[in-house]
């Protein structure tokens, strides 16, 4: 009996020890084990395979980049089977054609040959002219425009002698496109003072220009010491016509020069080439040609049927 009881006690101790051992390996209650991302488990399980995959991906990327460069190089040349000097004339022709199209329909550089717009524009300045805006909106007072003055205003620009040979004519056309010489003896540049329907007068009791009875403060753009006009006038701008004047009033052949003539000095709107909006040369004079504040007066659009 004693032996049996001893064995039972030993078995109980072993059972308690085993139960305690099992309990010690259990996680505490309400504490969850930290989750490991699946990608990390895969990477830790197969590091060599992951590294191999990265190396393969890098190799494929490098090879595809080389293939793309090789493919791009094949199409970079116009004539891949000919030397570059044979392609050069074609490139020059394409560049000249593009410049001609831009000049004809979009923008054009104009050379300033006279001092009629001083000091806003000086002799030898170059201005960039926008040739498309007026297809979508109306001309505004105070804007500087380029127009064809043939048969409209008195001669102001020096006449251009005809070219002596085709090469000289081509060189002139190229210089004109780049704004390196006078574009035409009939291309004038002036400031718009009156729109169709406006009544333009000069001068009031204080010597100022008036539009629709509203006096203009022209000190911001008028040539220093110049009067608004030494020629007195009172005109009504006809439909589809403009009244234009230079900023250097004492040296400008503008609308005043033809007062009393059949055309009256008014410029037809269909003669307008475009709007000069920036001075491009010399670089020290680079600036935008904006509308002076005096033309922003709301009273200007309220009189005599002028269009808004």
Phi, psi and omega in degrees: 000317180298322179295320180293318179296322178295319178295322179295319178296318179297318179296322178295319179296318179298318180296319179295320179296317179296317179296319178296322178297317180294322181293327183291338181270355179278148177286148178301151179296149178062017176241113182269143178291148181294132180277139178254128180305149182296321180295323180291322178296319179294318182295319179289331180284323183226068181296323182293322179293319179296316179298320179296320178297319179297316180298320179295318180297318178297318180296317178296319180296316179297316181294318180295323177297317178297318179296321180294317178297319180296319180293319178295322180297330180292328185259003182288324182273144176290316180235087188296339182266005180237154179292163185297325183296337175280335176280335186304313179301323179295317179298321179295316179298317179297318180296317179294321178296318178297318179296321179295318180295318178296317180297321185286322191243342189238286182230155176211140176270128179246140178267137180266108185267347185226173182261021185290344180247015177294149358267007178299314177231133182253162178301136181080000171293157172239135179238147177263127185250127177274119186256005185243340186300321185286356171282345185238349179210169181273160175290146181245150175299143177089347179285151177263124185238155170252135182212163177272113186263010183299123179075005182250311181241163179294149180303135179231315180279148179293138180294145179263123180292145180295151180292143182278341181204165181300326180294319177294322178296318178295319179296322178295318180298320179293315179296324178294320179298322181273359179074030182265356177206172180301130184290315181197151179287347180255001176274115180250157176229123183216173176259137178283122178256316182234139177260170178307129181093345180288148170255117183249129182227151171206127006228167177278187184299337180259012177075025182256151172286141177234144175233119183056035178082359181259125181286141178260134172265105190255011183296336183291335184229345182290143179301135182305135179075357177281143172278163178303321175187137174273345176263122180274141182203162176210104187232153173248123184286123180291167176301143177060027177232165180226150172252119186237150179214152175276157178285335175263082192300326182281356181227028185236126173268089185243206184302332180295334186289345183240020177297130182095345177278168181306321180277343178068009179082001179281139182262121177298140180299330181285357175270352184287127178277318181172185183253125174282120187236352178203144172270123184258342181206142358292158186296333178290344179254013181302121182195163179270142178261096184262169179279127178300151184298330184299336179275359179268002181295125183295337181292341182296329185267005187257359185240149169057030172073016179293146182280151183269000000 
